[in-house]
Amino acid sequence: MADGKKRKMALVLCAGELDRVLACMNIAVGGASMGMDVAVFCTFFGLNAVRKDGVAAAPAPEEEPKRVGLFGARALRRAFRRLNPGGGKYMNPSRFSFWGLGRRLMARLMRDSRMANVDELIKLGSSLGVKFIACTTSLEALGIPRDSLRAEVREFAGVATFLAEAVESDVQLFI
C-alpha cells in the first residue's frame, strides 16, 4: 500500500440466515486473506452464527428480569431458544426454507460444490486474524450466555466498540 497503513474492514452481522452468514464470512475471510484487519460485530440473530451448535441455554430464573405484560422476558427467551438452536448447522436460507428442507438441500449443494460451510469459514477467519465481537446488549436481550458462544469469539462489547472500529475502517458493511 502506498501510505503504509494497513487497511481495515468492519462488518455488522445482524442476520441469522445461512446465505447472509455465508456472505459475511466469505467477505471477512477474503479481506483477512488480503492482509486487512477485519472485525465482525455479531448482533441479534447474527449471534446464531457464532453460537455452538445446538446450545441454547437460558439464564437461571433468579437472573431473569421480572415479567412485564402478557409475555415476560423469560417466556420470550424460551421461545427464541426453541426456534433458534444456534450454530451454522441449524441455519435456514433466507428464501426457500421449506421447513428445514432448504437447509439440507443447501448443505448438499455446498458439499457437492466443495464450498466451505459456516463453521469452516469461522475457523479459517479466526486463523487469519478475523476478530469476532459479540454484542453484549443482544446477548442480554436474547438471554444467550457467553459460554454458549464459539471459542473464536474472544471479545464482548457494545455498539461504541464497533463504532470505534468502523470509524477507522476503509470498508464498512451491514449484513
C-alpha positions, 0 to 999 in steps of 0.5 A, a space after each residue: 500500500 502506498 501510505 503504509 497503513 494497513 487497511 481495515 474492514 468492519 462488518 455488522 452481522 445482524 442476520 441469522 440466515 445461512 446465505 447472509 452468514 455465508 456472505 459475511 464470512 466469505 467477505 471477512 475471510 477474503 479481506 483477512 486473506 488480503 492482509 486487512 484487519 477485519 472485525 465482525 460485530 455479531 448482533 441479534 440473530 447474527 449471534 446464531 452464527 457464532 453460537 455452538 451448535 445446538 446450545 441454547 441455554 437460558 439464564 437461571 430464573 433468579 437472573 431473569 428480569 421480572 415479567 412485564 405484560 402478557 409475555 415476560 422476558 423469560 417466556 420470550 427467551 424460551 421461545 427464541 431458544 426453541 426456534 433458534 438452536 444456534 450454530 451454522 448447522 441449524 441455519 435456514 436460507 433466507 428464501 426457500 426454507 421449506 421447513 428445514 428442507 432448504 437447509 439440507 438441500 443447501 448443505 448438499 449443494 455446498 458439499 457437492 460444490 466443495 464450498 466451505 460451510 459456516 463453521 469452516 469459514 469461522 475457523 479459517 477467519 479466526 486463523 487469519 486474524 478475523 476478530 469476532 465481537 459479540 454484542 453484549 446488549 443482544 446477548 442480554 436481550 436474547 438471554 444467550 450466555 457467553 459460554 454458549 458462544 464459539 471459542 473464536 469469539 474472544 471479545 464482548 462489547 457494545 455498539 461504541 466498540 464497533 463504532 470505534 472500529 468502523 470509524 477507522 475502517 476503509 470498508 464498512 458493511 451491514 449484513 
